[in-house]
Amino acid sequence: MFIPTEVKVEYLNLLLACGFKRLDFGSFVSPKAIPQLSDTAEVLTHLSTSNTELLAIVANERGVERALEFERIAFLGYPFSISEQFQIRNTNATIKESFNRIKGISRDVHDSNRKVMLYLSMGFGNPYGDPWSVDLVVDYAKSLYETLGIKHFALSDTIGCATPEQLELVFNAVKNALPNLEIGVHLHAAPNKAVQLIDAGIRAGCESFDSALLGIGGCPMAKDELTGNLATETLLEFSVNAGIDTGIVLKAFKEARKYAATLFNQYH
């Protein structure tokens, strides 16, 4: 369902008060494909000032052009899939076409002194029978860094298939190959698997996790309603219990979580 612009603004401003390092606040993509985010530009004009970096998702050059009109956007995220079929489903482009597309995107983003967050979608396998291996993940990450200078990656488990052992294996392989880059994880997981995956990521040395309050969300292109995003409250509780300082303002987070519960109960 379409969430009214003013409601999005109120929720995002609550999140900006929490002290997150980065906030994925919207997407400059086709309103025909994702009509729920067609008001991203308007939302942005009403967001509070914050030290949190803003990230917007783009899928093509037109989206980049629109996003770069706004100085507040620090990161542009692009989903680059290791699965050919998912790349076509998600961005209407083959892997080869997507690589050429991100080449132009990264040039424009870097020229504007912004940063690219490259999501390695289907980074832990895919349901389509497309080739996958740890070496393949590493090769794509190295190629995107060495050819295009991309320094920020999120290993993305788009369909919630990763095991803790696999997460450690893939993360360590990519991090060892590219030790000076930001390597994070973007996990989709059933609630009963989330803690084990967080623990595996922490053990592997991951310091950047994507999450969403209440675990609400998923990929509309993956067609799997069972695997939502990693729940922020689960990640935060794990961190507190492990003595990890997240920098999150707990009082503000509680307010945002309360609002989220009402919000997602009404709009779903």
C-alpha positions in Angstrom: 0.0 0.0 0.0 1.1 3.6 -0.6 2.1 5.3 2.6 1.2 9.0 2.5 4.2 11.3 2.1 3.7 13.1 5.4 3.6 9.7 7.2 6.8 8.7 5.5 8.4 12.0 6.6 7.4 11.6 10.2 8.7 8.0 10.4 12.0 8.8 8.6 12.6 11.8 10.9 12.2 9.6 13.9 14.8 7.2 12.4 17.1 10.2 11.7 17.0 11.0 15.5 18.3 7.5 16.4 21.9 8.0 15.3 22.2 5.4 12.6 25.3 5.8 10.4 23.3 5.6 7.2 19.6 5.6 6.3 18.2 4.1 3.1 15.3 6.6 2.8 13.9 6.1 -0.7 14.4 5.1 -4.3 14.6 7.0 -7.6 13.2 4.2 -9.7 10.3 3.9 -12.1 7.0 4.9 -10.4 5.4 2.2 -12.6 7.6 -0.5 -11.1 7.6 0.8 -7.5 4.7 3.3 -7.1 5.0 3.2 -3.3 8.2 5.2 -3.6 7.2 7.7 -6.3 7.3 10.6 -3.8 11.0 10.1 -2.8 12.0 13.6 -4.0 9.2 15.3 -2.0 10.0 13.2 1.1 13.6 14.4 1.0 12.7 18.0 1.1 11.1 17.5 4.5 13.7 15.5 6.3 15.4 16.8 9.4 19.0 17.8 9.5 21.1 14.9 10.8 24.6 13.4 10.9 23.1 10.2 9.4 24.1 9.8 5.8 21.2 9.4 3.3 21.2 6.6 0.8 18.9 6.4 -2.2 18.4 3.3 -4.5 18.7 3.7 -8.2 18.4 1.3 -11.1 19.5 3.2 -14.1 21.1 6.4 -15.3 17.9 8.4 -15.1 17.5 7.6 -11.5 21.1 8.7 -10.8 20.4 12.0 -12.6 17.5 12.7 -10.4 19.2 11.7 -7.2 22.3 13.8 -7.9 20.0 16.9 -7.9 19.9 16.7 -4.1 23.1 17.5 -2.2 21.9 15.7 1.0 22.2 12.3 -0.7 25.6 10.9 0.2 25.2 7.4 -1.2 23.5 5.9 -4.3 22.8 2.2 -4.0 22.7 0.0 -7.0 21.6 -3.7 -7.0 24.1 -5.7 -9.0 23.0 -9.3 -9.2 25.3 -12.4 -9.5 22.2 -14.2 -10.9 21.4 -13.4 -14.5 17.7 -14.1 -14.1 17.4 -11.9 -11.0 19.3 -9.0 -12.6 16.8 -9.0 -15.4 13.8 -9.3 -13.0 15.2 -6.5 -10.7 16.6 -3.9 -13.2 15.4 -5.1 -16.6 19.0 -5.7 -17.7 21.4 -8.6 -18.1 24.6 -8.8 -16.0 26.7 -7.5 -18.9 24.3 -4.6 -19.5 24.2 -3.9 -15.7 28.0 -3.8 -15.6 28.0 -1.3 -18.4 25.3 0.7 -16.6 27.1 0.8 -13.3 30.2 2.0 -15.1 28.4 5.2 -16.2 26.6 5.4 -12.8 29.8 5.2 -10.8 31.6 7.8 -12.9 28.7 10.3 -12.5 28.5 9.6 -8.7 32.2 9.9 -8.1 32.4 13.0 -10.2 29.8 14.6 -7.9 31.8 13.5 -4.8 29.2 11.0 -3.7 29.6 7.3 -3.1 28.2 4.1 -4.6 26.9 1.3 -2.4 27.0 -1.8 -4.6 24.6 -4.5 -3.5 25.8 -7.9 -4.6 22.4 -9.4 -4.9 21.9 -13.2 -4.7 25.3 -13.2 -3.1 24.7 -16.4 -1.2 22.9 -18.4 -4.0 19.8 -18.2 -6.1 16.7 -20.2 -6.8 17.0 -20.1 -10.6 19.9 -22.5 -11.1 22.2 -19.7 -12.2 26.0 -20.3 -11.5 27.1 -19.4 -8.0 30.3 -20.0 -6.0 32.3 -18.1 -3.4 35.0 -17.5 -6.0 32.4 -16.0 -8.3 31.3 -13.5 -5.6 34.9 -12.6 -5.0 35.6 -12.2 -8.7 32.6 -9.8 -9.2 33.6 -7.7 -6.2 37.2 -7.4 -7.3 36.3 -6.6 -10.8 33.8 -3.9 -9.7 36.5 -2.4 -7.5 39.4 -2.6 -9.8 37.5 -1.5 -12.9 35.1 1.1 -11.5 36.7 2.0 -8.2 33.7 1.0 -6.1 34.6 0.8 -2.4 31.4 0.0 -0.6 29.7 -3.4 -1.0 26.8 -5.1 0.7 26.7 -8.9 0.3 23.0 -9.4 -0.2 21.0 -12.5 0.8 18.0 -11.5 -1.2 16.0 -14.7 -0.6 17.1 -15.6 2.9 19.0 -18.7 1.9 22.4 -18.1 3.7 23.5 -20.3 6.6 25.7 -18.9 9.3 28.6 -21.0 8.0 28.1 -19.8 4.5 27.9 -16.2 5.7 31.2 -16.4 7.4 32.8 -18.1 4.4 31.7 -15.6 1.8 32.3 -12.6 4.0 35.8 -13.6 4.9 36.6 -14.5 1.3 35.5 -11.1 0.0 37.1 -9.2 2.9 40.4 -10.9 2.5 40.4 -10.1 -1.2 39.5 -6.5 -0.6 40.7 -5.7 2.9 40.6 -1.9 2.7 37.0 -1.6 1.5 33.7 -1.4 3.4 32.1 -4.8 3.2 28.7 -5.1 4.8 25.8 -7.5 4.7 22.2 -7.0 3.6 20.3 -10.0 5.0 16.8 -11.3 4.5 16.0 -13.8 7.2 13.1 -15.5 9.0 13.1 -14.3 12.6 14.2 -17.7 14.0 17.4 -17.5 11.9 18.3 -13.9 12.4 20.4 -14.2 15.6 22.6 -17.0 14.2 23.3 -14.9 11.1 24.1 -11.8 13.1 26.4 -13.8 15.3 28.1 -15.3 12.2 28.6 -11.8 10.7 30.1 -10.4 13.9 32.5 -13.4 14.2 33.6 -12.7 10.7 34.3 -9.1 11.5 31.4 -7.5 9.8 30.7 -4.0 11.1 27.9 -2.9 8.7 24.5 -4.5 8.7 21.4 -3.4 6.8 18.2 -3.8 8.8 14.6 -2.6 9.0 12.4 -2.0 12.1 10.3 -5.0 12.9 11.9 -6.9 10.0 9.2 -5.5 7.8 10.1 -5.6 4.1 11.5 -7.9 1.5 12.2 -7.8 -2.2 9.1 -7.5 -4.4 11.1 -8.9 -7.3 12.1 -12.1 -5.4 8.4 -13.1 -4.9 9.0 -14.6 -1.4 6.7 -13.3 1.3 8.3 -15.4 4.0 11.7 -13.7 4.3 11.6 -10.1 5.6 14.6 -7.9 6.3 16.8 -8.3 9.3 15.0 -6.7 12.2 16.8 -3.7 13.6 15.6 -4.4 17.2 17.1 -7.9 17.0 20.4 -6.5 15.8 20.4 -3.8 18.4 19.6 -6.3 21.2 22.3 -8.6 20.1 24.8 -5.7 20.1 23.9 -4.5 23.5 24.2 -8.0 25.0 27.5 -8.4 23.3 28.8 -5.1 24.7 29.1 -3.5 21.2 28.6 0.3 21.2 26.3 1.0 18.2 26.0 4.7 18.9 22.2 4.4 18.7 20.1 6.7 21.0 17.9 4.1 22.7 15.2 6.6 23.7 14.8 7.8 20.2 14.9 4.2 18.9 12.0 3.2 21.2 9.9 6.1 19.9 10.7 5.1 16.3 9.9 1.4 17.0 6.5 2.3 18.6 5.6 4.4 15.6 6.7 1.6 13.2 4.4 -0.8 14.9 1.4 1.4 14.3 2.5 2.4 10.8 3.0 -1.1 9.5 -0.1 -2.4 11.1 -2.1 0.2 9.1 -0.1 0.0 5.8 0.9 -3.4 4.6 
